Amino acid sequence: MAKPSKKIPDIKVTVESVKGKCSLDHKVGEEFVFKGGIAPSGLCTEAMLTIIPVARTLMFGGTHFWEKDPNVISVCCPDPKNLVVFEV
């Protein structure tokens, strides 16, 4: 099993909102942590595909100019009928 890197900061992901029915039953307030570049267990694979690029942006000091807080980026899962928004 891979060990977290001490050089890569931990990134917390929080379920911000759920519209519809998440197929993995993610709930508002649920948290996941990428520890030193290692993906968390229990996070939906489909959502993870949209979260990973954003998490890497933050891990290496990047930002998205449209976000009010430069340390936070919001993304949503790819299911448009059952939208789960994550704060990274």
Phi and psi in degrees as GROMACS dihedral restraints (atoms count N, CA, C in turn):
[ dihedral_restraints ]
;  ai    aj    ak    al  type     phi  dphi    fc
    3     4     5     6     1   -68.3    20    10
    4     5     6     7     1   146.8    20    10
    6     7     8     9     1  -103.1    20    10
    7     8     9    10     1   141.0    20    10
    9    10    11    12     1   -59.6    20    10
   10    11    12    13     1   143.9    20    10
   12    13    14    15     1   -81.4    20    10
   13    14    15    16     1   137.0    20    10
   15    16    17    18     1   -76.6    20    10
   16    17    18    19     1   -13.7    20    10
   18    19    20    21     1   -87.2    20    10
   19    20    21    22     1   -20.4    20    10
   21    22    23    24     1  -101.5    20    10
   22    23    24    25     1   123.6    20    10
   24    25    26    27     1   -67.6    20    10
   25    26    27    28     1   153.1    20    10
   27    28    29    30     1   -71.0    20    10
   28    29    30    31     1   144.7    20    10
   30    31    32    33     1  -126.1    20    10
   31    32    33    34     1   123.0    20    10
   33    34    35    36     1   -92.5    20    10
   34    35    36    37     1   138.4    20    10
   36    37    38    39     1  -120.5    20    10
   37    38    39    40     1   127.3    20    10
   39    40    41    42     1  -123.4    20    10
   40    41    42    43     1   136.2    20    10
   42    43    44    45     1   -71.4    20    10
   43    44    45    46     1   116.6    20    10
   45    46    47    48     1   -89.8    20    10
   46    47    48    49     1   -41.1    20    10
   48    49    50    51     1  -157.4    20    10
   49    50    51    52     1   156.4    20    10
   51    52    53    54     1  -134.0    20    10
   52    53    54    55     1   123.6    20    10
   54    55    56    57     1  -118.9    20    10
   55    56    57    58     1   115.4    20    10
   57    58    59    60     1   100.6    20    10
   58    59    60    61     1  -149.1    20    10
   60    61    62    63     1  -124.9    20    10
   61    62    63    64     1   109.1    20    10
   63    64    65    66     1   -66.9    20    10
   64    65    66    67     1   130.1    20    10
   66    67    68    69     1   -66.1    20    10
   67    68    69    70     1   -22.3    20    10
   69    70    71    72     1  -102.9    20    10
   70    71    72    73     1     9.2    20    10
   72    73    74    75     1    62.1    20    10
   73    74    75    76     1    35.1    20    10
   75    76    77    78     1   -64.1    20    10
   76    77    78    79     1   141.9    20    10
   78    79    80    81     1  -120.6    20    10
   79    80    81    82     1   150.1    20    10
   81    82    83    84     1   -55.3    20    10
   82    83    84    85     1   133.7    20    10
   84    85    86    87     1    93.3    20    10
   85    86    87    88     1   -15.2    20    10
   87    88    89    90     1   -61.9    20    10
   88    89    90    91     1   138.7    20    10
   90    91    92    93     1  -123.6    20    10
   91    92    93    94     1   147.5    20    10
   93    94    95    96     1  -135.7    20    10
   94    95    96    97     1   150.2    20    10
   96    97    98    99     1  -130.6    20    10
   97    98    99   100     1   126.3    20    10
   99   100   101   102     1   -81.9    20    10
  100   101   102   103     1   109.0    20    10
  102   103   104   105     1   -96.9    20    10
  103   104   105   106     1   109.8    20    10
  105   106   107   108     1    56.0    20    10
  106   107   108   109     1    37.2    20    10
  108   109   110   111     1    90.3    20    10
  109   110   111   112     1    -1.3    20    10
  111   112   113   114     1   -95.6    20    10
  112   113   114   115     1   128.7    20    10
  114   115   116   117     1   -69.1    20    10
  115   116   117   118     1   144.1    20    10
  117   118   119   120     1   -77.5    20    10
  118   119   120   121     1   152.0    20    10
  120   121   122   123     1   -84.1    20    10
  121   122   123   124     1   155.8    20    10
  123   124   125   126     1    89.4    20    10
  124   125   126   127     1   -10.0    20    10
  126   127   128   129     1   -87.5    20    10
  127   128   129   130     1   132.6    20    10
  129   130   131   132     1   -52.2    20    10
  130   131   132   133     1   132.5    20    10
  132   133   134   135     1   -60.4    20    10
  133   134   135   136     1   -40.6    20    10
  135   136   137   138     1   -64.3    20    10
  136   137   138   139     1   -43.5    20    10
  138   139   140   141     1   -65.8    20    10
  139   140   141   142     1   -38.6    20    10
  141   142   143   144     1   -59.4    20    10
  142   143   144   145     1   -32.9    20    10
  144   145   146   147     1   -64.0    20    10
  145   146   147   148     1   -29.2    20    10
  147   148   149   150     1   -89.4    20    10
  148   149   150   151     1   -25.2    20    10
  150   151   152   153     1   -79.7    20    10
  151   152   153   154     1   -37.7    20    10
  153   154   155   156     1   -55.7    20    10
  154   155   156   157     1   -47.5    20    10
  156   157   158   159     1   -61.1    20    10
  157   158   159   160     1   -37.0    20    10
  159   160   161   162     1   -70.5    20    10
  160   161   162   163     1   -43.1    20    10
  162   163   164   165     1   -60.1    20    10
  163   164   165   166     1   -42.6    20    10
  165   166   167   168     1   -65.7    20    10
  166   167   168   169     1   -37.2    20    10
  168   169   170   171     1   -57.0    20    10
  169   170   171   172     1   -48.7    20    10
  171   172   173   174     1   -69.8    20    10
  172   173   174   175     1   -37.4    20    10
  174   175   176   177     1   -57.2    20    10
  175   176   177   178     1   -32.7    20    10
  177   178   179   180     1  -110.3    20    10
  178   179   180   181     1    23.9    20    10
  180   181   182   183     1    85.3    20    10
  181   182   183   184     1     8.2    20    10
  183   184   185   186     1   -82.8    20    10
  184   185   186   187     1   168.5    20    10
  186   187   188   189     1  -141.8    20    10
  187   188   189   190     1   169.8    20    10
  189   190   191   192     1  -114.6    20    10
  190   191   192   193     1   122.6    20    10
  192   193   194   195     1   -61.3    20    10
  193   194   195   196     1   -23.2    20    10
  195   196   197   198     1   -83.1    20    10
  196   197   198   199     1   -10.6    20    10
  198   199   200   201     1   -83.0    20    10
  199   200   201   202     1   138.2    20    10
  201   202   203   204     1   -66.6    20    10
  202   203   204   205     1   -39.7    20    10
  204   205   206   207     1  -102.4    20    10
  205   206   207   208     1   118.2    20    10
  207   208   209   210     1   -66.3    20    10
  208   209   210   211     1   -12.4    20    10
  210   211   212   213     1   -96.8    20    10
  211   212   213   214     1     4.7    20    10
  213   214   215   216     1  -134.1    20    10
  214   215   216   217     1   136.7    20    10
  216   217   218   219     1  -133.6    20    10
  217   218   219   220     1   131.1    20    10
  219   220   221   222     1   -99.0    20    10
  220   221   222   223     1   137.5    20    10
  222   223   224   225     1  -139.2    20    10
  223   224   225   226     1   162.0    20    10
  225   226   227   228     1  -125.3    20    10
  226   227   228   229     1   158.1    20    10
  228   229   230   231     1   -67.0    20    10
  229   230   231   232     1   162.4    20    10
  231   232   233   234     1   -80.5    20    10
  232   233   234   235     1     1.6    20    10
  234   235   236   237     1   -86.5    20    10
  235   236   237   238     1   102.6    20    10
  237   238   239   240     1   -71.1    20    10
  238   239   240   241     1   -16.0    20    10
  240   241   242   243     1   -91.6    20    10
  241   242   243   244     1   -20.2    20    10
  243   244   245   246     1  -135.4    20    10
  244   245   246   247     1    74.0    20    10
  246   247   248   249     1   -78.2    20    10
  247   248   249   250     1   122.2    20    10
  249   250   251   252     1  -114.1    20    10
  250   251   252   253     1   125.4    20    10
  252   253   254   255     1  -104.2    20    10
  253   254   255   256     1   132.8    20    10
  255   256   257   258     1  -114.5    20    10
  256   257   258   259     1   139.0    20    10
  258   259   260   261     1  -101.6    20    10
  259   260   261   262     1   122.0    20    10
